[in-house]
Structures are given as C-alpha cells and as structure tokens.
C-alpha cells in the first residue's frame, strides 16, 4: 500500500493537467504512465489547501495509509485535516454578522451555490441564512416567527426548516418540516411560494398542494430542476418535477430491504446527495447504513453493517451510528456526519469508510480526531475540497480543510 501511494504520487506530479490548472480527477490515475495498484489496494485523491493527499485502502485490512504532497511523506492513517470555526458565536441567537460575530439557533443543514455562498436552514430561528465565502452571514428569508405564510422573503414564515437546496437557476428550495411543505425562495423576485404539500401529514402523491409529506428533511436538485427529497417519517424518497408533480421513487414502510422502488425499505432516512451519474446516496439514519438509489429507483446498500458503531472498514463491514448529513465532492468521495458519535466520516468511491474528524461530544477546534462536534447534522463540500459542517448544538458552522 505504501509503495502504491508513492507510485500514484509520482503519476500525479507528472500529470500536466494537474500542474497547469490545479485540476485533477481520480480517473487520471489510469492515464499516462501505466499504474495499477497491487493486491486490491485502492487509491483515492483529495484536494487539500497544501496541494493534495492520496489515501490507500484495501478491503483486506482496516489499516489505511496516506501520502501528503507538501511533505512528500507516507504515513499510517487517513489524510490529515484541520477543523476551525468559520461562523457562529456559539450562543443561540439570530444576529447577522461576520464569522463568530454571527449567531445561529440550532442550524440544521446547508447547501452551496456556484459562487461559493452557503445557505443554512436555521431551524431554531425559522430563518434561511446566507453565508458568503468570507464568512459574512445575512438573513435571506423568514420573519423569525414560526408559522406558515408565503410572500416577500423577510415577511414569509417557516416552521422548522430542515433541508435546503440550490436549483440550477439559483433559486432555493426548502423542506419546511413542520409545515409538511416544500417551499421555493426566488432570490430574483424576493418572493417565497409553496411548491408542494398540503400541510397535512400523509403519503399521497400528486400535483402541488394535493401532495402530502411527513417531516421532509434534506433535498437536492438535478440539472433539469427535478427535486429529490428525503421524506423522513414516511421512510421514502420522493421526487418533484419543476411543475410540482410529486411521486415516490423508492421506499415504503419503515424497515430495511434493498430492492426496486416501493420494494425497498428505509428507516427514517435523513440526508441525500446526487452524483454526476444522477445516482442518489441516502443516509439511512436508524438503519445505520448508506444506501444508493439509481435513477430507476434500484436501492442497494454501500456502507454500514446495520450495527451501530464506529468501526472503519470496507463497505458493509464498516459501522456507522446515526448517519445524518451527506455531501459529495468532485472526485466522488462521500462525506457523512455520523451524528450519534459526533464524527465526520468519509467514504471513498470504492466504499472504504474512514474517520476524518471528531471524537467525543463537545466543542474544540484542532487536527482531525482532536476536534469535537456537538450533534453535527449538515455537511457541505465546496469546489476546492473544503468541507463545512453545520454543528447544530454548538450553533456554529465549522470548516474542515
């Protein structure tokens, strides 16, 4: 594994695309000079502020090795990261401001736009907040009063917004959990409208307000504007076309079963993300598993044994404990907030699970597992490989780089 890392690093360093444009993809490891890892070793590329890191995993061992290009060294363990506080004072509140001068109240999840702005579903404040790349936090929607009202963004009302997504046109979609609705925020017109949901809990498919949800959580939008969302208490994955037509893609009653469409079962799923091939990845919270859903609704399990724990390993040999938020980077690496153990886990494109940050419950910045989180729910990956964690009970947005 260590030898493979050195060979892979040599190939990365000699790749003209990398050296000229700072752009690199996992597939490039198979181009140029022939290189094939030995004995089943798998190499994963990560962009870091210092350049890059390579991770070597192998299904036959839980030991991992990494190569850091800034020091040209191979060491045992995952790629090193540093956790810092990007925004939030830690005190619950709704003050706008920059960095730690801003306040949140049980922030839940977030999403990033093409300019690097992050939008946060600030659940306890019933607000939608915007955070610029420099850390300036402002309020873009919500009066702060729990309720239900469409209209001008700052006069509109939400009731425990939990999920947020950015559409290809730059509009925001919000899963307004206690209102059992999906809301749309037009940043162009400044208006909040209801896209789907009657307000009553249920499982009914339909168009617009004829449809029903039961505490919807995270959602994601594809390039054509179709929304995929986790309908948590219904243990279903629903999809909404741009005209507001709601259908069920996968899931039925609460349980665990791989399969197609309604033959599959989830148990209170929470997070959802979309890859470049339009496959969905879902954090199946109570089942302690990560599930993959193809565009045709075929559900498989890619990680997690189903037994709550923190063991790293390959695919279903690994253990998770309350996986909640999920994000994917441009290299196909999945990042998971493992809520019940306050850790951030990563899953390589070959489904090797490792722990990258977090230890016991608390609040501490620091390197990797020296850092502490308190109920991390959302995780967002930007184009440069930096992660942002919505650290809910610490009322902060944390940065991992």
Secondary structure as the mmCIF struct_conf table of DSSP 4:
data_model
#
loop_
_struct_conf.conf_type_id
_struct_conf.id
_struct_conf.beg_label_comp_id
_struct_conf.beg_label_asym_id
_struct_conf.beg_label_seq_id
_struct_conf.end_label_comp_id
_struct_conf.end_label_asym_id
_struct_conf.end_label_seq_id
HELX_RH_AL_P HELX_RH_AL_P1 UNK A 2 UNK A 13
TURN_TY1_P TURN_TY1_P1 UNK A 14 UNK A 14
HELX_RH_AL_P HELX_RH_AL_P2 UNK A 16 UNK A 21
BEND BEND1 UNK A 22 UNK A 22
HELX_RH_3T_P HELX_RH_3T_P1 UNK A 26 UNK A 30
BEND BEND2 UNK A 31 UNK A 33
BEND BEND3 UNK A 38 UNK A 38
TURN_TY1_P TURN_TY1_P2 UNK A 39 UNK A 40
STRN STRN1 UNK A 42 UNK A 48
TURN_TY1_P TURN_TY1_P3 UNK A 49 UNK A 50
STRN STRN2 UNK A 51 UNK A 58
TURN_TY1_P TURN_TY1_P4 UNK A 59 UNK A 60
STRN STRN3 UNK A 61 UNK A 68
TURN_TY1_P TURN_TY1_P5 UNK A 69 UNK A 72
STRN STRN4 UNK A 73 UNK A 76
BEND BEND4 UNK A 77 UNK A 78
HELX_LH_PP_P HELX_LH_PP_P1 UNK A 79 UNK A 80
STRN STRN5 UNK A 82 UNK A 87
BEND BEND5 UNK A 90 UNK A 91
STRN STRN6 UNK A 92 UNK A 92
STRN STRN7 UNK A 97 UNK A 98
HELX_RH_3T_P HELX_RH_3T_P2 UNK A 99 UNK A 101
STRN STRN8 UNK A 104 UNK A 104
BEND BEND6 UNK A 105 UNK A 106
STRN STRN9 UNK A 107 UNK A 112
TURN_TY1_P TURN_TY1_P6 UNK A 114 UNK A 115
BEND BEND7 UNK A 116 UNK A 116
STRN STRN10 UNK A 118 UNK A 122
HELX_RH_3T_P HELX_RH_3T_P3 UNK A 123 UNK A 125
TURN_TY1_P TURN_TY1_P7 UNK A 126 UNK A 126
STRN STRN11 UNK A 127 UNK A 131
TURN_TY1_P TURN_TY1_P8 UNK A 133 UNK A 134
STRN STRN12 UNK A 136 UNK A 141
BEND BEND8 UNK A 144 UNK A 145
BEND BEND9 UNK A 147 UNK A 147
STRN STRN13 UNK A 149 UNK A 149
STRN STRN14 UNK A 151 UNK A 152
TURN_TY1_P TURN_TY1_P9 UNK A 153 UNK A 155
STRN STRN15 UNK A 157 UNK A 157
BEND BEND10 UNK A 159 UNK A 160
STRN STRN16 UNK A 161 UNK A 166
TURN_TY1_P TURN_TY1_P10 UNK A 168 UNK A 169
BEND BEND11 UNK A 170 UNK A 170
STRN STRN17 UNK A 172 UNK A 176
HELX_RH_3T_P HELX_RH_3T_P4 UNK A 177 UNK A 179
TURN_TY1_P TURN_TY1_P11 UNK A 180 UNK A 180
STRN STRN18 UNK A 181 UNK A 186
TURN_TY1_P TURN_TY1_P12 UNK A 187 UNK A 190
STRN STRN19 UNK A 191 UNK A 196
BEND BEND12 UNK A 199 UNK A 200
STRN STRN20 UNK A 201 UNK A 201
STRN STRN21 UNK A 206 UNK A 207
HELX_RH_3T_P HELX_RH_3T_P5 UNK A 208 UNK A 210
STRN STRN22 UNK A 213 UNK A 213
BEND BEND13 UNK A 214 UNK A 215
STRN STRN23 UNK A 216 UNK A 221
TURN_TY1_P TURN_TY1_P13 UNK A 223 UNK A 224
BEND BEND14 UNK A 225 UNK A 225
STRN STRN24 UNK A 227 UNK A 231
HELX_RH_3T_P HELX_RH_3T_P6 UNK A 232 UNK A 234
TURN_TY1_P TURN_TY1_P14 UNK A 235 UNK A 235
STRN STRN25 UNK A 236 UNK A 240
TURN_TY1_P TURN_TY1_P15 UNK A 242 UNK A 243
STRN STRN26 UNK A 245 UNK A 250
BEND BEND15 UNK A 253 UNK A 255
STRN STRN27 UNK A 257 UNK A 257
STRN STRN28 UNK A 259 UNK A 260
HELX_RH_3T_P HELX_RH_3T_P7 UNK A 261 UNK A 263
STRN STRN29 UNK A 265 UNK A 265
BEND BEND16 UNK A 267 UNK A 268
STRN STRN30 UNK A 269 UNK A 274
TURN_TY1_P TURN_TY1_P16 UNK A 276 UNK A 277
BEND BEND17 UNK A 278 UNK A 278
STRN STRN31 UNK A 280 UNK A 284
TURN_TY1_P TURN_TY1_P17 UNK A 285 UNK A 288
STRN STRN32 UNK A 289 UNK A 293
TURN_TY1_P TURN_TY1_P18 UNK A 295 UNK A 296
STRN STRN33 UNK A 298 UNK A 303
BEND BEND18 UNK A 306 UNK A 307
BEND BEND19 UNK A 309 UNK A 309
STRN STRN34 UNK A 313 UNK A 314
HELX_RH_3T_P HELX_RH_3T_P8 UNK A 315 UNK A 317
BEND BEND20 UNK A 318 UNK A 318
BEND BEND21 UNK A 321 UNK A 322
STRN STRN35 UNK A 323 UNK A 328
TURN_TY1_P TURN_TY1_P19 UNK A 330 UNK A 331
BEND BEND22 UNK A 332 UNK A 332
STRN STRN36 UNK A 334 UNK A 338
HELX_RH_3T_P HELX_RH_3T_P9 UNK A 339 UNK A 341
TURN_TY1_P TURN_TY1_P20 UNK A 342 UNK A 342
STRN STRN37 UNK A 343 UNK A 347
TURN_TY1_P TURN_TY1_P21 UNK A 349 UNK A 350
STRN STRN38 UNK A 352 UNK A 357
BEND BEND23 UNK A 360 UNK A 360
STRN STRN39 UNK A 361 UNK A 361
BEND BEND24 UNK A 362 UNK A 362
STRN STRN40 UNK A 364 UNK A 364
STRN STRN41 UNK A 366 UNK A 367
HELX_RH_3T_P HELX_RH_3T_P10 UNK A 368 UNK A 370
STRN STRN42 UNK A 372 UNK A 373
BEND BEND25 UNK A 374 UNK A 375
STRN STRN43 UNK A 376 UNK A 381
TURN_TY1_P TURN_TY1_P22 UNK A 383 UNK A 384
BEND BEND26 UNK A 385 UNK A 385
STRN STRN44 UNK A 387 UNK A 391
HELX_RH_3T_P HELX_RH_3T_P11 UNK A 392 UNK A 394
TURN_TY1_P TURN_TY1_P23 UNK A 395 UNK A 395
STRN STRN45 UNK A 396 UNK A 400
#
